Amino acid sequence: MVNYKSIAIDVKNNEIYVNPSINIRGFRADDVLQINDTEKAIDILEKYEVQSWKKDYTFEDPETYQDGYSWSLWLQFEDGTVEKHSGEGTDVEKLTPKNFREFAKELGSFVEEKINNKED
């Protein structure tokens, strides 16, 4: 199985959140980086047509297994609405969109490049 890092990008404010997490206390990140080309993230979302992905790829009851795999993608729009796509289970191929790995790799590379270069 491939492990993916959490990614959070605020396109409107041109920010990338370093090591983001969501828990009962809310949203947290180790750092916030200003970048100058967040529209590239939108290009990646459009390239992989993520808004056409199913909302839920889960195909089995989580009570039927102990260890599995999960993923989620949340898109929040200017009006505050949230669109969520996700999946969890034991068969990665069945619970992810066909182009998920390529999407995750490209978006992850974009974020890593920005974090490593720490633009001003």
Secondary structure, 3 states (H helix, E strand, C coil): CCCCCCCEEECCCCEEEECCEEECCEEECCEEEECCCCHHHHHHHHHCCHHHCCCECCCCCHHHCCCCEEEEEEEECCCCCEEEEEEEECCCCCCCCCCHHHHHHHHHHHHHHHHHHCCC
